[in-house]
């Protein structure tokens, strides 16, 4: 069975290779294993942003904020996504 750090690290590698679809899959596996992994939600949101899935990225950043209301990355990125959706 794949360990969480492996899927998370693979997701990071795929982002660096611009393979956003693959990164989303890897971060989803990380989230399935560790549902409170804020970094996985933030990175999956980033990958969704790169694929112009603004609604999906908003959902991921909101979940990250639900887990950690003080996570600055998620707060900032959700704010940017809200502007793109004209949700303010």
N, C-alpha and C positions, 0 to 999 in steps of 0.2 A: 504494500500500500504506500502511496506517495505521501511524504510528510508535508506539513503546511509550509515550512520554509522553502521547500523545493518549488512548489507551485507559485508561491509569492515571488521568489527570485526569478523563476522562468517568466512570470508576467513582466517584471522589470526589464529583463533582457528583450522581450518582445516589443515593449514600448520603445526601447533604444533602437530596435531594428525596424520601427514603424509598422509592426504587425499588430495593429490595435485590436483586431478581431481575436487573434490568438491570445493577446494580453487579457482581454475581457474573460475569455474562457478560463485562463489560469487564475485570475483573481476571483472568479466565481467559485472555483474549486477551493480556494483559500477560505472564502466566506462560508462555504458549506461546512468546512472543518472547524472554523473559528468564527462564529457569527458576530462576535464583538470586535473584529479586527478592523479598526478605524482606517488604518493605512491601506488595507485592501479595498475598502469602499472608496477612499479618495483616489487611489490609482485607477480603479475601474471607472470611476466617474471621469477621470482625465481621458482615458481611452475612449469612452463614449463621446466625450466632447470632440475628440479628433475625428470621430465618425459622424459628427453633426447630429448626435442623438441627445439633444438638449434636455428633453423630458427625462430620459434615462439617467443622465448625469445629475440632474436635480434630485432624482430619487436617491441616488447613491450618496450625494453630499448631505441630503436631509437625514438619511440613516446614520451617517457618520456623526452628525450633530446630535441625533437622538442618543447615541452611545456616549459621546463626549461633547457636551454643549460648549466647551471652551476650545475646541479644535479650530485653530485659526485658519488652517488650510481649507477645511470644509466650509467654514463661514464665508471666507473670501470667495472661493470658487462658486458656492451657491449664489452669492450676491451677483457675480458676473453672469451666471446662467439666468438668474431672474431678469436681469437687464435684457439679455438676448430674447427672452420670452415676453418681455414687456410686462412682467409680473412684479409690479412695485406699487 
